[in-house]
Amino acid sequence: MKEYDESIRCFSKVIELAKETSGEYGLANAYYQRAFSNWNAGNKDESCNDFTKAKSLGIIFNSSVEESFIKNCK
């Protein structure tokens, strides 16, 4: 559907709520999902920040995502 701005807005709200209710895994997953939305919307810096935050909260990336993250977020 390519409604990336709406997706970013929704995941931002999820992040806000997850900080209060769902613990680190829910929060990490929300950052992870928002990172993809930001990437697809062309927001590279925001995407890299979200990937970094998700990783710091314990998300384990599959190897192709990890490689892409390392390559594109220096």
N, C-alpha and C positions, 0 to 999 in steps of 0.2 A: 504494500500500500504506500510505502515511501513517505509516511507522515512522521518524519524524524523529529521535527520540532515538538509535535504533540507527544511523541514517545519520550523525549527528553523531559518535557514538563511533567509527565506522569511518573517517570522514574525519580525525578527530583522530589516529588511528593512522597513516593514510597520511601525514599531515603530519610526524609524528614520524619515520617511515621515509624520507620524501622529503628531509628535511634532511640525511640521511646519504648518500643514494644517487642521487637522480634530478635534482639540479640545480634551478635556479630555476624552470624552466617547470613541472616536475612539482609542485613546491611551490606555485607560484602557482595551478595548476589545482585542487589539493586545497583551498586556501583558498577559491577561487571556488565549488567545489561545496559545501563546508561552509557557506558563506554562505547559499546557497539553503535548505539543510536547517535552519539556524538560523532563517531568516526564516519558513519554513513552520511551525516549532515555536513561533513567537511570541517568539523571542529576538532582538529588534530590535537591541539594543546589540552582541551578539556577531556578528550578521549584518553590521552596519555595520563592525565591526572587521575581519572576514574580507574583506569587499569592499575595504576600504582596503589591507589587506595584499596581496591578490591584485593590485590595481592597482599598488602600489609594486614588485611583482615582475615586472610587465610584461604582465599580462593586459589585453587590449583588449576592452572591453565593446561589445556592439552598442548602437545608439542608445537603444532602449527600456529596456534594463537600466541604461545610464548615466543616463538621465533619472530613472528610479525611484530609483537610488542617490542622486543629487543631491537629489531631493525628500524622501526619507525618512531620510536619514542626515546631518543637519545637526549 
